[in-house]
Amino acid sequence: MAVPGVVNYWPSTRCAKAFWGQHDLPPYRDLLTDTLDWAAPAAGEHWLDLGCGGGRVAGGLWERSGGALAAVTGVDCAAANAAAFARLRATLTPPPGDRLRFRCHDFSTGLDPFPTAAFDHAVSGLSISYAEHYDAAAGRWTTAAYDRLLAEVRRVVRPGGRFVFSVNVPDPAWAAVAWRSVPTLVGADRPVQRLKGAWRMMRYGRWLSAEARRGRFHYLPAATVADKLRAAGWAGVEYRLSYARQAFVFRTTNPG
Ligand SMILES: C[S@@+](CC[C@H](N)C(=O)[O-])C[C@H]1O[C@@H](n2cnc3c(N)ncnc32)[C@H](O)[C@@H]1O
């Protein structure tokens, strides 16, 4: 939902590209490992990746399964990620072909393009916090789109299916993520380019934190996320810290 006078960088190509760069950073690699460990993808499954960006998590699921998944569908509001998925298809082993899919969609509106129980499981990396809803009558941002998204994910995941996702902690220290990445910049391939990438991400981080402070984006305490999951009908909620302690990874199950 576009709100007059409010900037949304997420659909822009420039912003999409800035976040492709984070995959090289050690905190992100830790987060990916933690997410894939809890996802534990298995042969024949169809996974949904919400806010998939360039497809690092989707590709990780594919490789973890040894290419045995039925399909992985990535959803993101930035159309530029379609090209990243095309590149990813060409680099993954074994090649996924059209079993690695990209769909450009704004999840703040729900998940209407997908039928009930369309997926075995869902995953999401640092994305669902950006489900946004502005209550024009009240003149304020609310968590309605976030809450609805949790319920919508449960609708599109089959009974018994898992939802494994990461979200940033309240008031994330972006500098802590950058700091933990410094050793990889020193002596790395193309260090200036990597440094520029980290700098761009930090700039978007400032925007994200400012919007979270005014209630548009949602960096919530773990207990609040857990309560929201239970309110949306999810069961067996667990979480752990990752990403240089700047994100929680959650795992929960759709009891049906
Ligand atoms: C921090 S990036 C993470 C990308 C990817 N999951 C990863 O791990 O590299 C957040 C992603 O959420 C996407 N996003 C933000 N708001 C969205 C929305 N309303 N609908 C769909 N995607 C959204 C952005 O375009 C971006 O790709």
The ligand as a MOL file (V3000), in Angstrom:
LIG
                    3D

  0  0  0     0  0            999 V3000
M  V30 BEGIN CTAB
M  V30 COUNTS 27 29 0 0 0
M  V30 BEGIN ATOM
M  V30 1 C 16.8370 -7.7600 4.2970 0
M  V30 2 S 16.2780 -8.2520 2.7310 0 CHG=1
M  V30 3 C 16.4510 -10.0390 2.8520 0
M  V30 4 C 16.4820 -10.7210 1.5110 0
M  V30 5 C 16.6660 -12.2510 1.5480 0
M  V30 6 N 15.6500 -12.9010 2.3340 0
M  V30 7 C 18.0390 -12.6230 2.0560 0
M  V30 8 O 18.1180 -13.3490 3.0570 0
M  V30 9 O 19.0160 -12.2260 1.4240 0 CHG=-1
M  V30 10 C 14.5060 -8.0350 2.8810 0
M  V30 11 C 13.7350 -8.4280 1.6290 0
M  V30 12 O 12.3350 -8.2900 1.8810 0
M  V30 13 C 11.7170 -7.7700 0.7130 0
M  V30 14 N 10.4680 -7.0930 1.0880 0
M  V30 15 C 10.3360 -6.0110 1.9150 0
M  V30 16 N 9.0440 -5.6630 1.9870 0
M  V30 17 C 8.3540 -6.5350 1.2040 0
M  V30 18 C 6.9780 -6.6730 0.8700 0
M  V30 19 N 6.0630 -5.8470 1.3800 0
M  V30 20 N 6.6060 -7.6720 0.0440 0
M  V30 21 C 7.5370 -8.5240 -0.4940 0
M  V30 22 N 8.8620 -8.4220 -0.2200 0
M  V30 23 C 9.2620 -7.4550 0.6240 0
M  V30 24 C 12.7490 -6.8170 0.1500 0
M  V30 25 O 12.5330 -6.4920 -1.1950 0
M  V30 26 C 14.0450 -7.5800 0.4080 0
M  V30 27 O 14.3880 -8.3960 -0.6810 0
M  V30 END ATOM
M  V30 BEGIN BOND
M  V30 1 1 1 2
M  V30 2 1 2 3
M  V30 3 1 2 10
M  V30 4 1 3 4
M  V30 5 1 4 5
M  V30 6 1 5 6
M  V30 7 1 5 7
M  V30 8 2 7 8
M  V30 9 1 7 9
M  V30 10 1 10 11
M  V30 11 1 11 12
M  V30 12 1 11 26
M  V30 13 1 12 13
M  V30 14 1 13 14
M  V30 15 1 13 24
M  V30 16 1 14 15
M  V30 17 1 14 23
M  V30 18 2 15 16
M  V30 19 1 16 17
M  V30 20 1 17 18
M  V30 21 2 17 23
M  V30 22 1 18 19
M  V30 23 2 18 20
M  V30 24 1 20 21
M  V30 25 2 21 22
M  V30 26 1 22 23
M  V30 27 1 24 25
M  V30 28 1 24 26
M  V30 29 1 26 27
M  V30 END BOND
M  V30 END CTAB
M  END
